[in-house]
Amino acid sequence: MQDDERHKPGSDDRSDEQLVAAINRGDHSAFEVLYLRYRDWVVALAYRFTGDRELALDVLQDVFVYFVKRFPGFELHGKMKSFLYPAVRHTAIAIQSKSRRMKPMTKVGDQVDVSTVFDAEAIEGREQLAEAVSALPARQREVLLLRFGGGLSIEEIAAAVDVPTGTVKSRLHHALASLRNDPRARDVLGE
């Protein structure tokens, strides 16, 4: 592979760890690759927290500014999504809090975009499902959304929310059990 092709963001096959090492050595194109690799995931996650596309884009910008300031010297321990998740969550909460002063908004996490968890286009009554998911305790809702909406593994969720894997499993189990027992979700899910 030509050196020019290797540094094109869409065709770069280096691992996240290799890209971080390259950024630490001063390769600024490696940062662009990481940005392009994770920007959509960050925006989608930020949108789930804020319920507002413009705020989600603000979160994206702030998270990557925070990330770039960690260089040189940043070391990636684990998955990139596990590193980014807490930054997205905290930034989304802070940005939404600032936004509330300008216009009324819902509480962080109360507004659930069910289409990111389930194929909502194929489900009739998705409003009922959204109500059922929104009724879950915040910690259960968070792991449910990270697992099914964010595609994170149990281990990645544990690292992201800084709890043991057993706690993540328990929260996920209780969230799914609650949804199975909730008539709003049961009717929609066909359980």
matplotlib code that plots the C-alpha trace (Angstrom):
import matplotlib.pyplot as plt

x = [0.0, 1.3, 2.1, -0.4, -3.2, -2.3, -3.0, -6.4, -9.0, -11.3, -8.7, -6.6, -6.4, -4.3, -5.8, -6.9, -3.8, -1.5, -3.3, -2.9, 0.8, 1.1, -0.6, 1.8, 4.6, 3.1, 1.2, -1.8, -3.5, -3.9, -6.1, -8.3, -8.7, -9.8, -12.2, -13.8, -13.9, -15.8, -17.7, -21.0, -21.0, -20.3, -23.1, -25.6, -24.7, -24.8, -28.2, -29.5, -28.5, -29.7, -32.5, -31.3, -29.2, -27.6, -26.5, -25.2, -23.0, -21.8, -20.9, -19.0, -16.9, -16.2, -15.4, -12.8, -11.3, -11.0, -9.4, -6.9, -5.7, -4.7, -1.8, 1.1, 1.3, -2.2, -2.3, -5.3, -6.1, -9.0, -11.4, -11.8, -15.6, -14.9, -12.7, -15.1, -18.4, -17.8, -16.6, -19.7, -22.0, -20.5, -20.2, -23.8, -25.1, -23.1, -24.1, -27.8, -27.6, -26.3, -29.0, -31.8, -31.1, -32.0, -35.0, -36.8, -35.7, -36.3, -34.1, -31.0, -31.9, -35.7, -36.1, -35.4, -34.9, -36.2, -35.1, -31.5, -32.4, -35.0, -36.0, -38.7, -39.8, -41.0, -42.7, -46.2, -46.8, -43.2, -44.4, -45.5, -42.1, -40.4, -42.6, -41.6, -37.9, -38.1, -39.8, -36.7, -34.4, -31.6, -28.8, -30.8, -31.8, -28.2, -26.8, -29.7, -29.0, -25.3, -25.7, -28.4, -28.1, -24.4, -23.4, -20.9, -20.0, -20.7, -17.0, -16.9, -20.0, -18.4, -15.3, -17.4, -19.6, -16.9, -18.7, -17.9, -19.2, -21.5, -23.2, -23.7, -25.1, -27.5, -28.7, -29.2, -31.1, -33.4, -34.0, -35.0, -37.1, -38.9, -39.6, -40.9, -43.3, -44.4, -47.6, -46.5, -43.3, -44.7, -47.5, -45.0, -42.3, -44.9, -43.9]
y = [0.0, 3.4, 5.7, 8.3, 5.7, 4.5, 7.9, 8.4, 8.3, 5.9, 3.4, 3.3, -0.1, 0.8, -0.2, 2.5, 1.8, 2.3, 5.5, 6.8, 6.0, 7.8, 10.9, 10.9, 10.9, 13.9, 12.3, 14.7, 12.7, 9.8, 12.0, 12.7, 8.9, 8.4, 11.3, 9.9, 6.5, 7.6, 10.8, 9.2, 7.0, 10.1, 12.1, 9.2, 8.7, 12.4, 12.6, 9.9, 12.0, 15.3, 14.6, 17.5, 17.2, 20.6, 19.9, 16.5, 18.2, 20.6, 17.5, 16.0, 19.1, 19.4, 15.7, 15.8, 19.0, 17.3, 14.3, 16.2, 18.1, 14.7, 14.5, 14.0, 11.4, 9.8, 6.1, 4.1, 1.3, -0.7, 0.2, 3.7, 3.6, 2.9, 6.0, 8.2, 7.2, 9.0, 12.1, 12.1, 11.5, 14.3, 16.7, 16.1, 16.7, 19.9, 21.2, 20.3, 22.0, 25.2, 24.9, 24.7, 28.3, 29.3, 27.0, 24.3, 20.7, 17.3, 15.8, 14.0, 10.4, 10.9, 11.2, 7.9, 7.4, 3.9, 3.5, 3.2, 0.3, -1.6, -1.4, 1.1, 1.4, -2.2, -1.9, -0.5, 1.4, 2.5, 5.4, 2.8, 1.1, 4.5, 5.1, 1.7, 2.2, 5.8, 4.4, 2.2, 3.5, 5.6, 3.1, 0.3, 2.5, 3.5, 0.0, -1.1, 1.8, 1.2, -2.6, -2.4, 1.2, 1.6, -2.0, -2.1, -5.4, -6.0, -5.4, -2.2, -0.9, -1.8, 0.2, 3.1, 3.5, 2.4, -0.5, -4.2, -6.5, -8.2, -5.0, -4.3, -7.8, -7.3, -3.9, -5.3, -8.4, -6.2, -3.8, -6.6, -8.3, -5.0, -4.6, -8.1, -7.4, -4.0, -4.3, -1.4, -3.2, -6.7, -5.8, -4.2, -6.8, -9.6, -11.2]
z = [0.0, -0.9, 2.0, 0.7, 0.6, 4.1, 5.7, 4.0, 6.8, 5.0, 4.0, 7.2, 8.7, 11.8, 15.1, 17.6, 19.7, 16.6, 15.8, 19.3, 19.2, 15.8, 17.3, 20.2, 17.6, 15.9, 13.1, 12.9, 10.2, 12.6, 14.8, 11.7, 11.2, 14.8, 14.5, 11.3, 12.9, 16.0, 15.1, 14.1, 17.3, 19.5, 17.8, 18.1, 21.8, 22.5, 20.8, 23.1, 26.1, 24.8, 22.4, 20.3, 17.1, 17.5, 21.1, 20.0, 17.5, 20.2, 22.3, 19.4, 19.1, 22.8, 23.2, 20.5, 21.7, 25.1, 23.4, 21.4, 24.5, 26.0, 23.5, 23.5, 26.3, 26.0, 26.5, 25.4, 28.0, 26.6, 23.9, 22.4, 23.0, 26.7, 26.9, 24.9, 26.6, 30.0, 28.1, 25.9, 28.9, 31.0, 28.2, 27.1, 30.6, 30.9, 27.5, 28.1, 31.5, 29.8, 27.1, 29.7, 30.7, 27.2, 26.6, 28.5, 27.9, 29.3, 32.0, 30.6, 29.8, 30.1, 26.4, 24.8, 21.0, 20.8, 17.2, 18.4, 20.6, 18.5, 14.8, 15.6, 12.0, 12.1, 15.5, 15.9, 19.1, 19.5, 21.7, 24.3, 24.1, 24.5, 27.6, 29.0, 28.4, 29.8, 33.0, 33.7, 36.4, 34.9, 35.5, 33.9, 31.0, 30.5, 30.2, 28.0, 25.6, 25.6, 25.0, 22.3, 21.0, 21.3, 20.6, 23.5, 25.1, 28.8, 29.5, 27.5, 29.4, 32.7, 31.8, 30.4, 33.5, 35.9, 37.6, 37.7, 34.9, 37.3, 38.1, 34.3, 33.9, 36.8, 35.5, 32.0, 33.4, 35.5, 32.6, 30.3, 32.9, 33.6, 29.9, 29.6, 32.5, 31.3, 29.3, 27.1, 26.0, 26.1, 23.6, 21.3, 21.6, 21.2, 24.5]

ax = plt.figure().add_subplot(projection="3d")
ax.plot(x, y, z, "-o")
ax.set_aspect("equal")
plt.show()
